[in-house]
Amino acid sequence: MKKNFSKSVLLQPRIPGLFVVGLLVAQYLIYGSGNSPEPHCTLKVDRPHYSTYLNEFKKINAIKLSITSKCDVPQNYTELTLSIKRLEKRKKVTTSKLELKRKYSNTNFPNFAKFEDFYILCQKEIDFSYRGEAMGYVSLKDGRTVKVQGNSGKYLAVPCLVVTK
């Protein structure tokens, strides 16, 4: 048995017209008004750790902090105030080092900036608990800036190696 359809049924849209209009309005509000979506940037603050690299290649006995800035859009640079904080006697927290640093993204990874040269010297034969902290901003390629901050979490003990000469 053959079914006959009128042309008007075949030409009707399968998605309700109001839904399509809603999508177009939403797209205009997000992209068409001249403003691109709000950029999202994060900091990954690694736990402070004993640096075997600094020990082997530069003969420096140190606790190192590595930080990566990541955005969902290309960035020029990230500028951060970095600190490694030390917990002493389970109560007193002192800042071991505070420093302003700027790192630029590169052409291969335009959404990232890496901080890998921030460290403090080890205290001989004393193990402290450390925490890394960073705060600052990211300068994006489109001229906007985004504030960022982060930390490495709870204080963790980092043993220093005893270096013999």
N, C-alpha and C positions, 0 to 999 in steps of 0.2 A: 504494500500500500504506500503510495507516494504522498508526502506531505508538502503542501504548498505554503510558503511563507510570503507575506507581503513585504515589499521592499522597506516599508517604514519600520518593521520590527528588526530587520538586519542592520539598519543604519542607526539605531538607537545606541547611545553610549552605554557601556557596561558598568562604568563607574558613575555614581550619582554626580550630577553637575555641581551641587553645593559643595561636595568634598573637593572637587577639582578647583573651584574658586577659592576655597579655604587654603589649599596648598599654595596657590599662586600668591595670595595675600601674605602668607607666612614667609614665602621665599623673598618677596619684596621687602618685608620688614627686616629680615636678616641681612640680605645682600644688596638690595636695590636702593636703600636709603643713603648710600655713600659710606657707611660704616661696615667694616668687616667684623666678623664675630670676635668677641673678646679673646685675646691670646691666653694660653694656659702655660705657665712655666713652673717647674718644680726643682727642688734641690735634693740630691741623694747624698747624704752625709754618711760616709762609711765610719765604722768604729775606729778610734785611734788604735794603732798597732805598732809593734816594733818593726823598724825598717831595716830589713836585711840588705836592700839595695844600697842605702846610704852607708851602712856598715862596710859592705864589701868594696864598693867602688869609690867612696869618698872618705872612708875611715871616720865616719861620724856615728856615734852611738846615740840614736834618737827615736822618739815616738813620733810617728807620722800620721797626718790626717789627709784623706783624699775626698774630694767633693766633685760632683758632676752636676752642672746646670743643664736642664733639658727643657726645651720649649716645643710647642706644636707648630711654630713658625720660625723662619730663620732669624738669628740674632747677630748683632755686631760683637757684643761682649757682655760679660757678667762681671759686676764689681761687688765684692763681698767684704765684710768685716768678719774675719775668721778668728776663732779662739779655741784653744784646747783648755778645758777646765779640769782641775785636779781636786779630788775629794781626799781630805786629810782628816784622820781621826774620826771618821764616820759622820762628822757634823760640819766641819768648816770647809767651805768650797772657795778655792782661790783660782783666779785666772792665771794660767801658766803663761799664756802668750796671746796677745791681741794684735791683729795686723790687718790693714786694708790691702786687698789684692785685686787686680783686674786680669781677666783672661779673655782672649779673643777666640771666637769660633774659627774654624778653617773651612776652606771651600769643599772639602770632602764630607764634612759633618757640620753644616751651617746651623743646625738646631742645638748643638752641644758646645759647652765650654768646660774644660777639665782643670781642676786645681790639684796638682800632684807634688807640689814642692813646699808644703807647709809642715813644719815640724818643730818639736822642742827637744832640747838635749835631755838625756836620761840622767836621773839622780842615781849615783852609784849605790848599789846594794839596797835600794829602797824601791819597793813596789807600791805604786799608787793606783787608784782607780781614776780613769779618765773618761771624758765625754767631749765630743766635738760639737761646735755650734757655728752657725753661719747665718748672716743676714745682710741684705743689700738689695740690688736691683739688677734687672736684665735690660740692656738697651737693644731693641729690636731693629731690624733692617728698615722697617717702615717708619721709624722715628719715634714710636711709642716706647714707654718704659713700663716694666712690670716689677713690683716688689716681690721679693722672695725671702724665705727664711726656712731653717731646718736645723735638726740636731741628730746626733747618732743614737739617741735613746738613753737608756740608763747607764750609769757609771759602771765601767768594767775594769777589772785589774789588768794591767799590762806590764808583764815583767820585762825588765831591761837585762840585756846580757852583760856579763862582766867581761870587759875587754882587757886582755893581757897584752903587754907590749914586749 
